[in-house]
Amino acid sequence: MLQKLVYGQDNRYRNLSNEDSFLASLAEGGFQVGEFAKPHFPGGHDMVTLDAGLALRQTQAYLDARDCVIFEAAIKY
């Protein structure tokens, strides 16, 4: 998600799935897989914030808790 936030602010990296129906269908399929997984891991944590710093802090807090499931985790390297 962090990369999406970074690249989303730069027109050189525009979202081609908005212009290509095949890429749009792949993106939709990925979304569906993610939503399908959530009921199979009750108690999982879904990262929904668009604030990159907050997403990183929340992800780290969940990782520090050890045994957890995180959907859409934010990782910085």
N, CA, C and O atoms as a GROMACS GRO file, in nm:
protein
  308
    1MET      N    1   0.082  -0.118   0.000
    1MET     CA    2   0.000   0.000   0.000
    1MET      C    3   0.087   0.125   0.000
    1MET      O    4   0.054   0.224  -0.064
    2LEU      N    5   0.197   0.120   0.070
    2LEU     CA    6   0.285   0.236   0.076
    2LEU      C    7   0.334   0.273  -0.064
    2LEU      O    8   0.336   0.390  -0.099
    3GLN      N    9   0.374   0.173  -0.142
    3GLN     CA   10   0.421   0.203  -0.278
    3GLN      C   11   0.310   0.267  -0.359
    3GLN      O   12   0.335   0.359  -0.437
    4LYS      N   13   0.188   0.220  -0.341
    4LYS     CA   14   0.075   0.277  -0.413
    4LYS      C   15   0.059   0.424  -0.378
    4LYS      O   16   0.029   0.506  -0.464
    5LEU      N   17   0.079   0.457  -0.250
    5LEU     CA   18   0.068   0.596  -0.208
    5LEU      C   19   0.180   0.681  -0.268
    5LEU      O   20   0.156   0.793  -0.312
    6VAL      N   21   0.300   0.627  -0.270
    6VAL     CA   22   0.414   0.701  -0.324
    6VAL      C   23   0.399   0.723  -0.474
    6VAL      O   24   0.411   0.835  -0.522
    7TYR      N   25   0.372   0.614  -0.547
    7TYR     CA   26   0.363   0.626  -0.692
    7TYR      C   27   0.236   0.696  -0.738
    7TYR      O   28   0.231   0.753  -0.846
    8GLY      N   29   0.133   0.690  -0.655
    8GLY     CA   30   0.008   0.755  -0.692
    8GLY      C   31   0.019   0.906  -0.701
    8GLY      O   32  -0.065   0.972  -0.761
    9GLN      N   33   0.124   0.962  -0.640
    9GLN     CA   34   0.144   1.106  -0.642
    9GLN      C   35   0.229   1.152  -0.760
    9GLN      O   36   0.250   1.272  -0.778
   10ASP      N   37   0.279   1.060  -0.839
   10ASP     CA   38   0.368   1.092  -0.950
   10ASP      C   39   0.303   1.047  -1.081
   10ASP      O   40   0.279   0.928  -1.101
   11ASN      N   41   0.274   1.141  -1.171
   11ASN     CA   42   0.206   1.109  -1.296
   11ASN      C   43   0.283   1.014  -1.386
   11ASN      O   44   0.224   0.950  -1.473
   12ARG      N   45   0.415   1.004  -1.366
   12ARG     CA   46   0.493   0.910  -1.447
   12ARG      C   47   0.452   0.766  -1.420
   12ARG      O   48   0.476   0.677  -1.502
   13TYR      N   49   0.390   0.743  -1.305
   13TYR     CA   50   0.349   0.608  -1.264
   13TYR      C   51   0.197   0.597  -1.259
   13TYR      O   52   0.143   0.538  -1.166
   14ARG      N   53   0.130   0.653  -1.358
   14ARG     CA   54  -0.016   0.651  -1.358
   14ARG      C   55  -0.068   0.508  -1.361
   14ARG      O   56   0.000   0.416  -1.407
   15ASN      N   57  -0.187   0.491  -1.311
   15ASN     CA   58  -0.249   0.360  -1.302
   15ASN      C   59  -0.302   0.318  -1.439
   15ASN      O   60  -0.407   0.365  -1.482
   16LEU      N   61  -0.230   0.231  -1.507
   16LEU     CA   62  -0.268   0.188  -1.640
   16LEU      C   63  -0.394   0.101  -1.640
   16LEU      O   64  -0.458   0.083  -1.744
   17SER      N   65  -0.430   0.047  -1.524
   17SER     CA   66  -0.551  -0.035  -1.520
   17SER      C   67  -0.675   0.049  -1.547
   17SER      O   68  -0.780  -0.004  -1.583
   18ASN      N   69  -0.664   0.181  -1.530
   18ASN     CA   70  -0.775   0.269  -1.564
   18ASN      C   71  -0.792   0.279  -1.715
   18ASN      O   72  -0.900   0.316  -1.762
   19GLU      N   73  -0.688   0.248  -1.791
   19GLU     CA   74  -0.690   0.260  -1.935
   19GLU      C   75  -0.694   0.124  -2.007
   19GLU      O   76  -0.720   0.119  -2.127
   20ASP      N   77  -0.670   0.017  -1.935
   20ASP     CA   78  -0.661  -0.115  -1.995
   20ASP      C   79  -0.757  -0.210  -1.923
   20ASP      O   80  -0.740  -0.236  -1.803
   21SER      N   81  -0.855  -0.262  -1.993
   21SER     CA   82  -0.956  -0.347  -1.929
   21SER      C   83  -0.896  -0.477  -1.875
   21SER      O   84  -0.943  -0.528  -1.774
   22PHE      N   85  -0.793  -0.530  -1.940
   22PHE     CA   86  -0.728  -0.652  -1.890
   22PHE      C   87  -0.661  -0.626  -1.756
   22PHE      O   88  -0.678  -0.705  -1.663
   23LEU      N   89  -0.586  -0.517  -1.745
   23LEU     CA   90  -0.521  -0.484  -1.619
   23LEU      C   91  -0.625  -0.454  -1.511
   23LEU      O   92  -0.605  -0.487  -1.394
   24ALA      N   93  -0.735  -0.391  -1.549
   24ALA     CA   94  -0.840  -0.363  -1.453
   24ALA      C   95  -0.899  -0.492  -1.398
   24ALA      O   96  -0.928  -0.502  -1.278
   25SER      N   97  -0.917  -0.592  -1.484
   25SER     CA   98  -0.973  -0.719  -1.438
   25SER      C   99  -0.875  -0.792  -1.346
   25SER      O  100  -0.916  -0.857  -1.250
   26LEU      N  101  -0.746  -0.782  -1.374
   26LEU     CA  102  -0.646  -0.842  -1.284
   26LEU      C  103  -0.649  -0.775  -1.147
   26LEU      O  104  -0.643  -0.843  -1.044
   27ALA      N  105  -0.660  -0.644  -1.145
   27ALA     CA  106  -0.666  -0.571  -1.019
   27ALA      C  107  -0.791  -0.611  -0.941
   27ALA      O  108  -0.785  -0.632  -0.820
   28GLU      N  109  -0.902  -0.621  -1.008
   28GLU     CA  110  -1.027  -0.661  -0.943
   28GLU      C  111  -1.014  -0.802  -0.888
   28GLU      O  112  -1.063  -0.830  -0.778
   29GLY      N  113  -0.950  -0.891  -0.962
   29GLY     CA  114  -0.929  -1.027  -0.914
   29GLY      C  115  -0.845  -1.030  -0.788
   29GLY      O  116  -0.874  -1.107  -0.696
   30GLY      N  117  -0.742  -0.947  -0.782
   30GLY     CA  118  -0.659  -0.939  -0.662
   30GLY      C  119  -0.739  -0.889  -0.543
   30GLY      O  120  -0.723  -0.939  -0.432
   31PHE      N  121  -0.823  -0.792  -0.566
   31PHE     CA  122  -0.910  -0.741  -0.461
   31PHE      C  123  -1.002  -0.851  -0.410
   31PHE      O  124  -1.021  -0.866  -0.289
   32GLN      N  125  -1.060  -0.927  -0.502
   32GLN     CA  126  -1.151  -1.034  -0.463
   32GLN      C  127  -1.081  -1.141  -0.380
   32GLN      O  128  -1.138  -1.192  -0.284
   33VAL      N  129  -0.958  -1.175  -0.416
   33VAL     CA  130  -0.882  -1.275  -0.340
   33VAL      C  131  -0.858  -1.224  -0.198
   33VAL      O  132  -0.872  -1.299  -0.101
   34GLY      N  133  -0.822  -1.097  -0.186
   34GLY     CA  134  -0.799  -1.039  -0.053
   34GLY      C  135  -0.924  -1.042   0.033
   34GLY      O  136  -0.918  -1.078   0.151
   35GLU      N  137  -1.036  -1.005  -0.026
   35GLU     CA  138  -1.162  -1.007   0.048
   35GLU      C  139  -1.205  -1.150   0.082
   35GLU      O  140  -1.263  -1.174   0.188
   36PHE      N  141  -1.176  -1.243  -0.006
   36PHE     CA  142  -1.209  -1.383   0.019
   36PHE      C  143  -1.129  -1.437   0.138
   36PHE      O  144  -1.180  -1.519   0.215
   37ALA      N  145  -1.004  -1.392   0.154
   37ALA     CA  146  -0.916  -1.443   0.259
   37ALA      C  147  -0.959  -1.396   0.398
   37ALA      O  148  -0.940  -1.467   0.496
   38LYS      N  149  -1.016  -1.278   0.407
   38LYS     CA  150  -1.047  -1.220   0.538
   38LYS      C  151  -1.137  -1.307   0.626
   38LYS      O  152  -1.106  -1.322   0.744
   39PRO      N  153  -1.245  -1.365   0.576
   39PRO     CA  154  -1.328  -1.449   0.663
   39PRO      C  155  -1.258  -1.578   0.708
   39PRO      O  156  -1.299  -1.640   0.806
   40HIS      N  157  -1.154  -1.617   0.635
   40HIS     CA  158  -1.082  -1.740   0.670
   40HIS      C  159  -0.980  -1.718   0.781
   40HIS      O  160  -0.925  -1.814   0.835
   41PHE      N  161  -0.956  -1.593   0.815
   41PHE     CA  162  -0.861  -1.560   0.922
   41PHE      C  163  -0.927  -1.461   1.018
   41PHE      O  164  -0.891  -1.343   1.022
   42PRO      N  165  -1.025  -1.510   1.096
   42PRO     CA  166  -1.094  -1.419   1.188
   42PRO      C  167  -0.996  -1.358   1.288
   42PRO      O  168  -0.901  -1.423   1.331
   43GLY      N  169  -1.020  -1.235   1.321
   43GLY     CA  170  -0.930  -1.165   1.412
   43GLY      C  171  -0.814  -1.099   1.342
   43GLY      O  172  -0.730  -1.035   1.406
   44GLY      N  173  -0.807  -1.113   1.210
   44GLY     CA  174  -0.701  -1.047   1.133
   44GLY      C  175  -0.720  -0.897   1.134
   44GLY      O  176  -0.831  -0.847   1.153
   45HIS      N  177  -0.613  -0.826   1.113
   45HIS     CA  178  -0.615  -0.680   1.116
   45HIS      C  179  -0.605  -0.626   0.974
   45HIS      O  180  -0.510  -0.657   0.902
   46ASP      N  181  -0.702  -0.546   0.934
   46ASP     CA  182  -0.706  -0.489   0.800
   46ASP      C  183  -0.653  -0.347   0.804
   46ASP      O  184  -0.707  -0.261   0.874
   47MET      N  185  -0.547  -0.321   0.730
   47MET     CA  186  -0.489  -0.187   0.724
   47MET      C  187  -0.568  -0.106   0.622
   47MET      O  188  -0.562  -0.133   0.502
   48VAL      N  189  -0.643  -0.008   0.670
   48VAL     CA  190  -0.730   0.068   0.580
   48VAL      C  191  -0.688   0.214   0.566
   48VAL      O  192  -0.743   0.286   0.482
   49THR      N  193  -0.594   0.259   0.645
   49THR     CA  194  -0.553   0.399   0.638
   49THR      C  195  -0.475   0.428   0.510
   49THR      O  196  -0.404   0.342   0.459
   50LEU      N  197  -0.488   0.549   0.460
   50LEU     CA  198  -0.409   0.593   0.345
   50LEU      C  199  -0.290   0.677   0.389
   50LEU      O  200  -0.213   0.725   0.305
   51ASP      N  201  -0.274   0.695   0.520
   51ASP     CA  202  -0.160   0.768   0.575
   51ASP      C  203  -0.043   0.670   0.588
   51ASP      O  204  -0.047   0.579   0.670
   52ALA      N  205   0.060   0.690   0.507
   52ALA     CA  206   0.172   0.595   0.501
   52ALA      C  207   0.240   0.580   0.637
   52ALA      O  208   0.272   0.468   0.677
   53GLY      N  209   0.263   0.688   0.706
   53GLY     CA  210   0.330   0.681   0.836
   53GLY      C  211   0.248   0.604   0.938
   53GLY      O  212   0.302   0.522   1.013
   54LEU      N  213   0.120   0.631   0.941
   54LEU     CA  214   0.031   0.560   1.033
   54LEU      C  215   0.024   0.412   0.997
   54LEU      O  216   0.027   0.327   1.086
   55ALA      N  217   0.016   0.380   0.870
   55ALA     CA  218   0.012   0.241   0.827
   55ALA      C  219   0.138   0.167   0.870
   55ALA      O  220   0.131   0.052   0.914
   56LEU      N  221   0.252   0.231   0.858
   56LEU     CA  222   0.378   0.168   0.901
   56LEU      C  223   0.379   0.145   1.052
   56LEU      O  224   0.420   0.039   1.098
   57ARG      N  225   0.334   0.244   1.128
   57ARG     CA  226   0.331   0.230   1.275
   57ARG      C  227   0.234   0.122   1.318
   57ARG      O  228   0.265   0.043   1.408
   58GLN      N  229   0.116   0.117   1.257
   58GLN     CA  230   0.018   0.015   1.292
   58GLN      C  231   0.070  -0.124   1.256
   58GLN      O  232   0.056  -0.218   1.335
   59THR      N  233   0.129  -0.138   1.140
   59THR     CA  234   0.184  -0.267   1.099
   59THR      C  235   0.291  -0.312   1.198
   59THR      O  236   0.294  -0.428   1.239
   60GLN      N  237   0.380  -0.221   1.235
   60GLN     CA  238   0.487  -0.257   1.329
   60GLN      C  239   0.430  -0.300   1.463
   60GLN      O  240   0.479  -0.394   1.524
   61ALA      N  241   0.327  -0.230   1.509
   61ALA     CA  242   0.264  -0.267   1.637
   61ALA      C  243   0.206  -0.408   1.630
   61ALA      O  244   0.220  -0.486   1.724
   62TYR      N  245   0.142  -0.442   1.518
   62TYR     CA  246   0.088  -0.576   1.503
   62TYR      C  247   0.200  -0.680   1.493
   62TYR      O  248   0.189  -0.789   1.550
   63LEU      N  249   0.308  -0.647   1.423
   63LEU     CA  250   0.421  -0.740   1.413
   63LEU      C  251   0.486  -0.761   1.549
   63LEU      O  252   0.528  -0.872   1.581
   64ASP      N  253   0.494  -0.657   1.628
   64ASP     CA  254   0.552  -0.668   1.762
   64ASP      C  255   0.468  -0.759   1.852
   64ASP      O  256   0.520  -0.820   1.945
   65ALA      N  257   0.339  -0.768   1.823
   65ALA     CA  258   0.250  -0.854   1.901
   65ALA      C  259   0.272  -1.002   1.867
   65ALA      O  260   0.215  -1.089   1.932
   66ARG      N  261   0.354  -1.029   1.768
   66ARG     CA  262   0.395  -1.163   1.724
   66ARG      C  263   0.289  -1.236   1.644
   66ARG      O  264   0.282  -1.220   1.522
   67ASP      N  265   0.206  -1.316   1.709
   67ASP     CA  266   0.114  -1.405   1.639
   67ASP      C  267  -0.007  -1.326   1.590
   67ASP      O  268  -0.103  -1.306   1.664
   68CYS      N  269  -0.001  -1.282   1.465
   68CYS     CA  270  -0.111  -1.202   1.412
   68CYS      C  271  -0.123  -1.221   1.261
   68CYS      O  272  -0.031  -1.270   1.195
   69VAL      N  273  -0.237  -1.182   1.210
   69VAL     CA  274  -0.262  -1.181   1.067
   69VAL      C  275  -0.289  -1.037   1.029
   69VAL      O  276  -0.374  -0.970   1.089
   70ILE      N  277  -0.218  -0.988   0.928
   70ILE     CA  278  -0.233  -0.850   0.884
   70ILE      C  279  -0.269  -0.851   0.736
   70ILE      O  280  -0.197  -0.909   0.654
   71PHE      N  281  -0.380  -0.787   0.703
   71PHE     CA  282  -0.418  -0.772   0.562
   71PHE      C  283  -0.371  -0.636   0.514
   71PHE      O  284  -0.396  -0.535   0.579
   72GLU      N  285  -0.302  -0.633   0.401
   72GLU     CA  286  -0.252  -0.508   0.342
   72GLU      C  287  -0.151  -0.439   0.434
   72GLU      O  288  -0.157  -0.318   0.453
   73ALA      N  289  -0.059  -0.516   0.488
   73ALA     CA  290   0.044  -0.459   0.576
   73ALA      C  291   0.131  -0.361   0.499
   73ALA      O  292   0.150  -0.373   0.378
   74ALA      N  293   0.184  -0.263   0.572
   74ALA     CA  294   0.275  -0.163   0.514
   74ALA      C  295   0.417  -0.196   0.558
   74ALA      O  296   0.444  -0.207   0.678
   75ILE      N  297   0.506  -0.212   0.464
   75ILE     CA  298   0.646  -0.245   0.492
   75ILE      C  299   0.734  -0.143   0.420
   75ILE      O  300   0.712  -0.112   0.303
   76LYS      N  301   0.833  -0.092   0.491
   76LYS     CA  302   0.928   0.001   0.434
   76LYS      C  303   1.066  -0.062   0.440
   76LYS      O  304   1.105  -0.117   0.544
   77TYR      N  305   1.139  -0.055   0.330
   77TYR     CA  306   1.273  -0.112   0.331
   77TYR      C  307   1.372  -0.013   0.279
   77TYR      O  308   1.491  -0.043   0.272
   0.00000   0.00000   0.00000
